[in-house]
Amino acid sequence: MNTTFQSILNILGFFGSAFVISLIINSFLLKFAHSLGIRHKSDVKIRWSNESKPALGGVSFYICFLIGFMFYAIIFGRSDVFRNPQLLGLFFGVTLAFLLGLSDDAYDTKPKIKLAAQILCGVILVLTNSHIQLFPWEWLNYTLTIVWVIGIMNSINMLDNMDGITTVTSISIILAILGISIPFSMTDNVNLFLMITILGALAGFLTFNWNPAKMFMGDTGSQFLGFFLAFFSIRYLWNNGVGAESDSYSILSNLTLVLITFCIPIIDTTYVVIKRIRRGQSPMIGGRDHTTHTLSYKGMSDSQVAYTFVLLGIVSCLLALNVAKYIPVNSLILLLIWGYVFALLFFIFRIGKEKK
């Protein structure tokens, strides 16, 4: 009982500390936004709102990550943390992703350089044995890992187009992964505490990012989150049950787990890419044609859109938990969940075609 109580205190301590640190950092950045991260007076990020707002929130994510990483090693005395290849892969990967986003926010990094850096992020995971283990052919697993990392880093970035959307979506994904991966050894599991730390950082940032937002996370935050979520999704979604008994693992089950947990960014990216290709436009060029914008065109306020995404995040989280823990791995129910995702995609295409 005492051990359980201590574990809960540790978790609350990491979450609360990250929350407070995030509040302090973002308050500081917001106060000095006129001189931090902006090359010219007119060089600010503009999303759905026509009002210019600083895009510096991602800085707090990386700082909280570093503090959580270091404090875990100090508090629990885990010197082997710095000799763990997978953790080092996570550390160097999120650092590269953070620097990529920082460069993009400051200098508008060329697409080819950005893609090369994202590919390198995927390669880091492959080299540190954090790759997808879905198929018997390693070359296919390696390729899929790199494609997944690139896809999620860009998808999370594209989703950051309206107040609070990417933040609440990332929170729902982390909560789903936490629920799926429990029971943890709560006293000494570094993955648990890193996710709890970023959860606290996101909660603190949400107070600045909720409608009406005072600031955005920028590419600095979306690139960091994209890699962070890709890493833990590979570990606990793609590879869920790998090495276990044959009756507790199936490719269909794991693919369903990935699909429903990342339902929101996958639907948004698919919707945008298909629409832009049909119009003969590049999918990588920004625009106001996302799922969020489509809902706004139908008369929903920014706040209502955000609450809609909160609801979708809760549903996705609960469905993911059921897929992982209660639904048989080869059940036809999994196909119904695929049907739910495709129904959402069809719905957004349907209302997107209607006259505005």
ChimeraX attribute file (.defattr): number of C-alpha atoms within 10 A of each C-alpha:
attribute: neighborCount
match mode: 1-to-1
recipient: residues
	/A:1	6
	/A:2	7
	/A:3	10
	/A:4	11
	/A:5	10
	/A:6	13
	/A:7	16
	/A:8	13
	/A:9	13
	/A:10	17
	/A:11	18
	/A:12	16
	/A:13	16
	/A:14	24
	/A:15	24
	/A:16	19
	/A:17	18
	/A:18	28
	/A:19	23
	/A:20	17
	/A:21	21
	/A:22	28
	/A:23	22
	/A:24	15
	/A:25	20
	/A:26	26
	/A:27	15
	/A:28	11
	/A:29	21
	/A:30	19
	/A:31	11
	/A:32	12
	/A:33	18
	/A:34	17
	/A:35	11
	/A:36	14
	/A:37	19
	/A:38	18
	/A:39	13
	/A:40	9
	/A:41	8
	/A:42	9
	/A:43	14
	/A:44	19
	/A:45	18
	/A:46	15
	/A:47	19
	/A:48	15
	/A:49	13
	/A:50	8
	/A:51	10
	/A:52	14
	/A:53	18
	/A:54	23
	/A:55	26
	/A:56	25
	/A:57	29
	/A:58	26
	/A:59	21
	/A:60	27
	/A:61	29
	/A:62	22
	/A:63	17
	/A:64	26
	/A:65	22
	/A:66	16
	/A:67	16
	/A:68	23
	/A:69	20
	/A:70	14
	/A:71	15
	/A:72	20
	/A:73	16
	/A:74	11
	/A:75	10
	/A:76	12
	/A:77	11
	/A:78	15
	/A:79	11
	/A:80	10
	/A:81	16
	/A:82	14
	/A:83	10
	/A:84	11
	/A:85	16
	/A:86	19
	/A:87	20
	/A:88	16
	/A:89	22
	/A:90	20
	/A:91	17
	/A:92	14
	/A:93	24
	/A:94	22
	/A:95	19
	/A:96	20
	/A:97	29
	/A:98	25
	/A:99	18
	/A:100	22
	/A:101	26
	/A:102	23
	/A:103	16
	/A:104	19
	/A:105	21
	/A:106	17
	/A:107	12
	/A:108	12
	/A:109	15
	/A:110	9
	/A:111	11
	/A:112	9
	/A:113	12
	/A:114	19
	/A:115	15
	/A:116	12
	/A:117	18
	/A:118	26
	/A:119	17
	/A:120	18
	/A:121	25
	/A:122	27
	/A:123	21
	/A:124	21
	/A:125	28
	/A:126	19
	/A:127	13
	/A:128	15
	/A:129	14
	/A:130	23
	/A:131	26
	/A:132	25
	/A:133	22
	/A:134	19
	/A:135	12
	/A:136	8
	/A:137	9
	/A:138	13
	/A:139	10
	/A:140	13
	/A:141	17
	/A:142	22
	/A:143	15
	/A:144	18
	/A:145	26
	/A:146	22
	/A:147	15
	/A:148	22
	/A:149	25
	/A:150	24
	/A:151	19
	/A:152	23
	/A:153	24
	/A:154	22
	/A:155	23
	/A:156	30
	/A:157	24
	/A:158	21
	/A:159	21
	/A:160	23
	/A:161	24
	/A:162	25
	/A:163	26
	/A:164	28
	/A:165	26
	/A:166	29
	/A:167	25
	/A:168	23
	/A:169	27
	/A:170	24
	/A:171	23
	/A:172	26
	/A:173	24
	/A:174	22
	/A:175	21
	/A:176	27
	/A:177	25
	/A:178	19
	/A:179	17
	/A:180	21
	/A:181	19
	/A:182	10
	/A:183	8
	/A:184	14
	/A:185	10
	/A:186	18
	/A:187	17
	/A:188	17
	/A:189	12
	/A:190	20
	/A:191	17
	/A:192	18
	/A:193	24
	/A:194	21
	/A:195	23
	/A:196	24
	/A:197	28
	/A:198	28
	/A:199	25
	/A:200	27
	/A:201	30
	/A:202	28
	/A:203	22
	/A:204	24
	/A:205	29
	/A:206	27
	/A:207	17
	/A:208	21
	/A:209	23
	/A:210	20
	/A:211	19
	/A:212	14
	/A:213	16
	/A:214	19
	/A:215	26
	/A:216	30
	/A:217	31
	/A:218	23
	/A:219	31
	/A:220	28
	/A:221	27
	/A:222	30
	/A:223	31
	/A:224	29
	/A:225	28
	/A:226	26
	/A:227	30
	/A:228	24
	/A:229	22
	/A:230	23
	/A:231	26
	/A:232	21
	/A:233	23
	/A:234	21
	/A:235	20
	/A:236	20
	/A:237	27
	/A:238	23
	/A:239	21
	/A:240	25
	/A:241	18
	/A:242	19
	/A:243	10
	/A:244	9
	/A:245	8
	/A:246	10
	/A:247	10
	/A:248	16
	/A:249	19
	/A:250	17
	/A:251	17
	/A:252	14
	/A:253	24
	/A:254	21
	/A:255	18
	/A:256	24
	/A:257	30
	/A:258	20
	/A:259	20
	/A:260	25
	/A:261	29
	/A:262	25
	/A:263	25
	/A:264	27
	/A:265	24
	/A:266	20
	/A:267	21
	/A:268	20
	/A:269	22
	/A:270	15
	/A:271	19
	/A:272	21
	/A:273	18
	/A:274	14
	/A:275	17
	/A:276	16
	/A:277	11
	/A:278	10
	/A:279	10
	/A:280	9
	/A:281	12
	/A:282	11
	/A:283	16
	/A:284	12
	/A:285	8
	/A:286	12
	/A:287	14
	/A:288	13
	/A:289	18
	/A:290	24
	/A:291	25
	/A:292	24
	/A:293	18
	/A:294	20
	/A:295	19
	/A:296	17
	/A:297	15
	/A:298	13
	/A:299	11
	/A:300	15
	/A:301	13
	/A:302	22
	/A:303	17
	/A:304	14
	/A:305	23
	/A:306	22
	/A:307	15
	/A:308	16
	/A:309	20
	/A:310	19
	/A:311	15
	/A:312	16
	/A:313	25
	/A:314	20
	/A:315	15
	/A:316	25
	/A:317	25
	/A:318	17
	/A:319	20
	/A:320	27
	/A:321	21
	/A:322	14
	/A:323	21
	/A:324	25
	/A:325	14
	/A:326	10
	/A:327	16
	/A:328	17
	/A:329	21
	/A:330	15
	/A:331	12
	/A:332	10
	/A:333	13
	/A:334	19
	/A:335	14
	/A:336	11
	/A:337	19
	/A:338	15
	/A:339	12
	/A:340	14
	/A:341	19
	/A:342	14
	/A:343	12
	/A:344	14
	/A:345	19
	/A:346	14
	/A:347	11
	/A:348	19
	/A:349	17
	/A:350	10
	/A:351	15
	/A:352	20
	/A:353	9
	/A:354	9
	/A:355	7
	/A:356	10
